[in-house]
């Protein structure tokens, strides 16, 4: 059950490239992704991360702040998903979006959820909106193991298509690149993302924060867990990132996430 909470600040300075502010209507995330970097970043117990808090006063706080803060690009959200299941009930993201756009702010939304389609009317009302759909794998079984609370990959791909058809700038956040990927599978991924209307691919590697390795071992078959561990110790990411660049060349623009700060 989602608990109610309150915030003192809505717009926080962002240290991520391309973002001026972060806006997190929720604390915690019901998607409960095994590889999530946010709990250790916020010094939270990973087991408590799915215990979500809805910051129910954030629209009121934001309404005050947008009147006095300099317009910029706002990331929704930077440490939790703005369209996780609690959003269906509380609609905090939906309430915040028009407050930002009416005051000249831009919104960069990143989510794993096709619930974002509910807000096509708002997202399509301004050319200052970009939506990133996070897709780590097209393997439904692997996604179910690593992202147990998130919608399956095929629904996220359909969300990319629907947003693009609505005229919204839509990109795929392909991150983290899971160590199960082989070079020969990359062109099929790139083609799937591009053919569904993504305008750009943003890619990131798996950042092994505290608790991640143990979490992977707990949910993956032993052979796949061993493969992950082996590749994470070797030169897998330099090679696979170069291969991703080759697969995207001439087909779709590619950006390396966090390239100038070494990852989150």
Number of C-alpha atoms within 10 A of each C-alpha: 9 18 12 13 15 14 15 10 14 23 19 13 12 16 13 18 11 13 18 19 23 22 25 24 29 28 20 24 27 21 21 19 20 20 21 25 19 18 20 14 12 10 8 12 10 21 10 12 20 17 15 21 19 23 20 18 17 24 21 14 17 20 16 13 16 19 12 8 11 12 16 16 20 25 26 25 21 20 21 24 26 29 27 23 19 20 18 14 9 16 17 22 24 19 15 20 22 18 19 21 20 11 15 15 21 23 27 21 24 24 24 27 23 22 19 25 17 12 13 15 10 15 27 17 13 16 13 16 21 19 24 23 25 23 23 22 21 16 11 14 13 17 19 16 16 22 21 16 19 23 18 22 22 14 15 23 22 15 22 31 18 18 27 19 13 15 14 23 22 28 25 28 26 23 19 18 20 19 19 12 14 11 13 10 11 18 16 12 18 21 15 14 23 21 15 18 23 27 20 20 26 18 23 22 21 17 17 12 15 15 17 19 16 12 16 20 17 13 15 15 11 12 10 15 19 14 12 20 15 13 14 18 9 9 10 16 18 10 10 18 17 11 17 20 18 14 21 19 12 8 15 17 15 19 13 17 21 17 12 9 10 8 13 14
